[in-house]
């Protein structure tokens, strides 16, 4: 298993359910294990940022196109899930153990509170001057973003480049910054 790969978005057809006690993920309409889809060593992001994000987990094994097993539920913030959307990517596996990025704290408030790892493909790296106040342009790679509101009500944005590089491919399925 590599520490990270270059695919920011793998096939995410269908929805999933998770048995929290066994780590078994069952897909409905999924393509696990096929070309361009989730495979052992990839990361599965359960739920969607801004609504029902549960966390990320490492895919331990793929049993079929509709069943896989995750290595641990340690970084997940919810028990059994059913009918959730998901996405797969080849980001830094160690972020699944870093509670800093596994907190589903996006609460729709204004300004948004955000703890997330973004995969930024080279063609989508932020170069625009139209980012919201407090956000900065970022380069390609895997970047951890933490936002919070300080005691004076100011938005603070902390970023940490986890893996720098122009090798990340995909469409930037979770845009930076997320505006939901």
Steps between C-alpha positions, in 0.01 A plus 500: 500500500641837399487799731311692229416479134418738219125459454286765666175346381422136442171362368231562760193345337207419725463532874639307795407358836750430778482240775703684762571191711656300213629777271312346207385752240220388268442690178181540301591565137871513587802380299752416775815331372453588133731727300479856629301402810589437864763232566697383803715785636276778366306735727123508515336828607165413653225758466520846350660812638236747605233241575573152634880465498604205719874491431764321294623143532756277331364222278649180640361258240244477223282190495284589199368796301245552778697418815825614658650510849660805660808470722354690796204707610720698739483830309128482423260717698184301451395141545305305239413694187261409222442649157790745524689640205874440502813586311833327462845647468867418550591764756740471793387196700634640825234773499237237589663476846539876544194614694577855391373415150241240595266733684182560308460851633371675191179638640372738230578799719630822360795516485535127448691275737705256295736209582577315180771355275472625144660334197595786268581399141753722323240634255268598784751643748366828633641789305200727508475822692131434555539282809292598805666715766749308709573232240829483313598356167641148533720285284435153364525200732316382811430791735340498844280802572373600843282804546363650817365825635723665760382675817456828310276344236765489227524207262838325527621256235789267571640285223755225507649351186497128576639384166620760251504409135353542159426126475143521639249421227124534493241769479527643849167346598498691828576859400723721711359673687167321526221753487219297650 
